[in-house]
Amino acid sequence: MALFIRNDTARPEPYLNNATKAKKSLSYRSAGVDIDAGNELVERIKPAVKSTMRPEVLTGLGGFGALFRMDLQRWKEPLLVSGTDGVGTKLMLARLMGRHDTIGIDLVAMCVNDILTCGAEPLFFLDYFATGKLELKEAQRVIEGIAEGCRQSGCALIGGETAEMPGMYGAGEYDLAGFSVGAVERSELLDGSRIRAGHQILGLASSGPHSNGYSLIRKVIEHSGADLDSTLYTNADGDVTLGAALLAPTRIYVKPVLELLRKEQIDGLAHITGGGLTENIVRILPDGLGIDIDLSSWPRPEVFTWLQEQGNIAEREMLRTFNCGIGMVMVVPGSVAGGVAEQAEAMGLPCYKVGQVIEAAADSRVHYRS
């Protein structure tokens, strides 16, 4: 009779499913996510993150949330200003060239330069790093670049997220996003309302294409068959390759422009990003006003000349896609334009009088001359 007894907790061998018997034990690591590597990355980046700290930061790296205490002795009626961005397909060029040390500066720059246009001082920054497989050295270089961008802008790298997602990204691929928060006194907020016809437009030099237009840039490289290691131009520091010029990190304007803002002579700021000079300056102007820009008033960097020639890109398209050498615009009363430009130059920021604000119809707000 015992042969007919069924014991579900100790089933005789003949009842075992062969597939079940041979099944492999799975783990998160076998699925492509290495928790230990993520923990190691946190340890590696701690010195870089620590170097960005401000006294208002109350928490260290590794918690679930980050705390920031506003100094109410300094700020009387602060408005918080936030911004988020990425670096687009410039990442693909950085991966192609194996250069991961400056792309983090681009990430910070695109966010803090945006909130600067409100007159805001960046306070803290968070990053999001996503990849298919975490490569420690590569990720460390990226985040150290983010920390460098934070040091340049005076904000704290207060937190972030590293996501390892096998199947979402191919081998060697990663993506970045950033988020920044700043503050400005309500009475010092820049909203463009003081701008009038006759205001002068001062252009601050860019370091290159910054982080815009790289889908077109990559298409130009593909069609021209360009060698990224070829010399584009030579300066006092030696030869500059095409690849180096294209990967030059986005200039961060925060510290010098905040210093200029303290003199209360700037009535508007525009960050020249996607949309170029054509679309970004008019964003800060009151209705009924436009811009008249003299294209001969600043030197166009060699990298833009190369792109236009190799891609046979129309001038109209250049001005709507790239910054063409002007990364930030200051709009100031005509009476102070010369002094503001001199102060910017004294702080190491090449500055040019590129045009003026004019009365304009809604359908014709941008005028270029050369």
C-alpha positions in Angstrom: 0.0 0.0 0.0 2.9 2.4 0.6 3.5 2.5 -3.2 0.3 4.5 -3.4 1.1 7.1 -0.7 1.8 10.6 -2.2 4.0 12.9 -0.1 4.1 16.4 -1.6 6.9 17.6 0.7 9.2 14.7 -0.2 8.2 13.5 -3.6 9.9 10.3 -4.8 12.5 10.7 -7.5 10.3 9.4 -10.4 7.9 12.3 -9.8 10.6 15.1 -10.3 10.3 17.2 -13.5 13.6 16.9 -15.3 13.5 20.6 -16.4 13.0 21.6 -12.8 15.9 19.5 -11.6 18.3 21.1 -14.1 17.1 24.7 -13.7 19.9 27.2 -13.0 19.8 29.5 -10.1 19.5 33.1 -11.3 20.7 36.3 -9.8 20.6 40.1 -10.5 24.2 39.9 -11.6 23.4 37.1 -14.1 20.6 39.3 -15.4 23.2 42.0 -16.1 23.0 44.3 -13.1 26.0 44.4 -10.8 25.1 45.9 -7.4 28.6 45.6 -6.2 29.9 47.7 -9.1 27.3 50.3 -8.3 28.5 50.5 -4.7 32.1 50.7 -5.9 31.3 53.6 -8.1 29.8 55.5 -5.2 33.0 55.0 -3.2 35.1 56.2 -6.2 33.2 59.4 -6.8 32.9 60.5 -3.1 36.1 62.7 -3.3 34.8 64.5 -6.4 31.4 65.0 -5.0 32.8 66.3 -1.7 34.8 68.9 -3.5 31.5 70.5 -4.7 29.8 70.9 -1.3 28.3 74.1 0.0 27.7 74.8 3.7 23.9 74.6 3.1 24.1 70.9 2.2 23.0 68.7 5.2 23.3 65.2 3.8 26.1 63.1 2.4 26.2 60.9 -0.7 24.2 57.7 -0.5 20.9 58.6 1.2 17.4 58.4 -0.2 17.1 62.1 -0.5 19.3 65.2 -0.3 18.7 68.1 2.0 19.6 71.7 1.4 19.0 74.5 3.9 18.5 78.0 2.5 20.5 80.7 4.4 17.7 83.0 5.4 20.2 85.6 6.7 21.3 86.0 3.1 18.1 85.4 1.1 15.2 87.7 2.0 12.5 86.8 -0.5 14.1 84.0 -2.7 12.5 82.5 -5.7 13.6 79.0 -6.6 14.5 78.5 -10.3 14.9 75.0 -11.7 16.2 73.6 -15.0 16.8 70.2 -16.5 18.6 69.1 -19.7 20.9 66.6 -21.3 23.7 66.8 -23.8 22.0 65.1 -26.8 23.9 63.2 -29.4 27.2 64.8 -28.4 27.4 61.7 -26.2 27.7 59.6 -29.3 30.7 61.6 -30.5 32.3 61.4 -27.0 31.9 57.6 -27.0 33.3 57.3 -30.5 36.4 59.2 -29.5 36.7 57.5 -26.1 36.5 60.9 -24.3 34.4 60.8 -21.2 36.0 63.4 -19.0 34.3 66.6 -20.2 30.8 65.5 -21.2 29.8 65.9 -17.6 30.8 69.6 -17.8 28.4 69.9 -20.7 25.6 68.4 -18.7 26.0 70.9 -15.8 26.5 73.8 -18.2 23.3 73.2 -20.1 21.3 73.4 -16.9 23.0 76.1 -14.9 23.4 78.5 -17.9 19.6 78.2 -18.4 18.7 79.1 -14.8 21.3 81.9 -14.9 19.1 83.7 -17.5 16.6 84.5 -14.7 19.4 86.0 -12.6 19.6 82.9 -10.4 22.6 81.6 -8.6 22.8 77.7 -9.0 22.6 76.1 -5.6 22.6 72.3 -6.2 22.7 69.8 -9.0 21.5 66.2 -9.5 22.5 63.8 -12.3 21.1 60.7 -13.9 23.5 58.2 -15.5 21.9 55.3 -17.3 23.8 52.5 -19.1 23.4 48.9 -20.2 26.5 47.7 -18.4 28.3 49.8 -15.8 31.9 50.4 -16.7 33.5 51.7 -13.6 36.4 53.8 -15.0 34.2 55.3 -17.7 31.4 56.2 -15.3 33.9 57.6 -12.8 35.3 59.9 -15.5 31.8 61.1 -16.5 30.8 61.9 -12.9 34.1 63.6 -12.2 33.3 65.8 -15.1 30.0 66.6 -13.6 31.7 67.5 -10.4 34.1 69.8 -12.3 31.1 71.6 -13.9 29.6 72.0 -10.5 32.8 73.5 -9.1 32.9 75.9 -12.1 29.4 77.1 -11.4 29.6 77.1 -7.6 26.8 74.6 -7.0 26.8 71.4 -5.0 26.5 68.0 -6.6 23.9 67.0 -4.0 22.8 63.6 -5.4 22.1 61.5 -8.4 21.1 58.1 -9.8 23.1 55.5 -11.6 20.9 53.0 -13.5 22.2 49.8 -15.0 19.6 48.6 -17.5 20.8 45.7 -19.7 18.7 45.4 -22.9 17.8 49.1 -22.8 21.2 50.3 -24.0 23.7 48.6 -26.3 27.3 47.8 -25.5 29.3 50.9 -24.4 26.2 53.1 -24.5 25.1 55.4 -21.8 22.9 58.5 -21.4 22.9 61.5 -19.1 20.4 63.9 -17.7 20.8 66.7 -15.2 18.6 68.8 -12.9 19.6 72.0 -11.2 18.0 74.4 -8.7 19.0 78.0 -8.1 17.7 81.0 -6.3 17.2 84.7 -7.1 15.7 87.5 -4.9 12.3 88.4 -6.2 13.4 92.0 -6.6 16.3 90.9 -8.8 14.5 88.5 -11.1 15.3 89.0 -14.8 12.2 88.6 -16.8 12.9 91.0 -19.8 10.2 93.5 -18.8 12.8 96.4 -18.6 14.0 95.9 -22.1 13.2 98.7 -24.6 14.0 99.5 -28.2 17.5 100.9 -28.3 18.9 98.4 -25.7 22.3 97.0 -26.8 22.9 93.3 -27.3 26.3 92.0 -26.0 27.4 88.6 -27.0 29.7 86.4 -24.8 31.9 84.0 -26.8 31.1 80.3 -26.8 33.7 77.6 -26.6 32.4 75.8 -29.7 29.1 74.2 -30.6 28.4 73.6 -26.9 25.8 70.8 -26.8 23.5 71.7 -29.7 23.2 70.6 -33.3 25.2 67.4 -33.0 22.8 65.3 -35.1 23.7 67.7 -37.9 27.4 67.7 -36.9 27.5 63.9 -37.0 25.8 63.9 -40.5 28.5 66.4 -41.7 31.2 64.1 -40.4 29.6 61.1 -42.1 29.2 62.8 -45.5 32.6 64.5 -45.5 34.5 61.4 -44.3 36.4 63.7 -42.0 39.3 62.5 -39.8 38.6 63.6 -36.3 42.3 63.5 -35.5 43.2 65.9 -38.3 44.3 69.5 -37.3 41.6 72.1 -37.6 43.6 75.1 -36.5 46.7 76.0 -34.5 46.7 78.4 -31.5 49.2 79.4 -28.8 48.8 76.0 -27.2 49.5 74.1 -30.4 47.5 72.2 -32.9 43.7 71.7 -32.2 42.1 68.7 -33.9 38.7 68.6 -35.4 37.6 66.1 -32.7 38.9 68.3 -29.9 37.1 71.4 -31.3 33.8 69.5 -31.5 34.1 68.0 -28.0 35.2 71.3 -26.3 33.0 71.5 -23.2 30.2 74.0 -23.0 31.4 77.3 -21.4 29.8 77.9 -18.0 29.0 81.6 -17.6 27.7 81.6 -14.1 30.4 83.2 -11.9 31.4 86.1 -14.2 27.8 86.9 -15.1 26.6 86.8 -11.5 29.3 89.3 -10.8 28.1 91.6 -13.6 24.5 91.2 -12.4 25.5 92.7 -9.0 26.1 96.0 -10.7 22.4 96.0 -11.8 23.1 97.0 -15.4 21.8 93.9 -17.2 18.1 93.8 -18.2 18.0 90.5 -20.0 20.0 87.3 -20.5 19.6 84.6 -23.2 21.3 81.2 -23.4 22.0 80.4 -27.0 21.1 76.7 -27.3 18.8 74.8 -29.7 17.3 77.3 -32.1 20.5 79.3 -32.2 20.7 83.1 -32.3 17.5 83.3 -34.3 15.1 81.8 -31.8 16.7 82.3 -28.3 17.2 86.1 -28.0 13.6 87.0 -28.9 12.3 84.6 -26.2 13.3 87.3 -23.5 11.9 90.3 -25.4 8.5 92.0 -24.7 6.0 91.8 -27.5 6.6 94.2 -30.3 10.3 94.2 -30.0 12.9 92.4 -32.2 16.6 92.3 -32.8 19.0 93.6 -35.4 22.3 91.6 -35.4 25.5 92.5 -37.2 27.1 89.2 -38.2 30.4 90.9 -38.8 30.8 92.1 -35.2 32.4 88.9 -33.8 34.8 86.3 -35.2 33.2 83.1 -36.1 35.3 80.2 -34.7 36.9 77.8 -37.3 34.8 74.9 -36.3 31.6 76.6 -37.6 33.3 77.6 -40.8 34.3 74.0 -41.3 30.8 72.7 -40.6 29.2 75.1 -43.0 31.7 74.4 -45.8 31.8 70.6 -45.4 28.0 70.3 -45.0 27.1 73.0 -47.5 24.8 74.5 -44.8 22.9 77.6 -45.6 23.6 80.7 -43.5 20.0 80.7 -42.3 20.3 77.1 -41.1 23.6 77.8 -39.4 22.0 80.7 -37.4 19.0 78.6 -36.4 20.9 75.5 -35.4 24.3 76.6 -33.9 25.4 79.4 -31.6 28.0 80.4 -34.2 30.4 81.6 -31.6 28.0 83.4 -29.2 26.9 81.3 -26.2 25.2 83.8 -24.0 23.7 87.2 -24.8 23.3 90.2 -22.4 20.8 92.9 -23.1 21.8 96.2 -21.5 20.9 99.9 -21.8 23.0 101.6 -24.5 24.5 104.0 -21.9 26.3 101.2 -20.1 27.1 98.8 -22.9 30.7 99.8 -23.3 31.4 99.5 -19.5 29.7 96.1 -19.2 31.7 94.7 -22.2 34.9 96.0 -20.7 34.1 94.3 -17.3 33.3 91.0 -19.0 36.6 91.1 -20.9 38.5 91.9 -17.7 37.0 88.6 -16.3 38.3 86.6 -19.2 35.0 86.5 -21.2 35.4 87.7 -24.8 32.5 90.1 -25.3 31.2 91.7 -28.5 28.6 94.4 -29.3 26.6 92.3 -31.7 23.4 94.3 -32.2 20.5 96.1 -30.7 16.8 95.8 -29.8 14.4 97.3 -32.3 10.7 97.9 -32.8 9.5 95.0 -34.9 6.4 93.3 -36.2 5.4 89.9 -34.7 6.2 88.1 -37.9 9.6 89.8 -38.5 11.4 90.0 -35.2 14.9 89.0 -36.3 17.1 91.0 -38.7 20.6 90.0 -39.7 23.1 92.2 -41.5 26.8 91.7 -42.4 
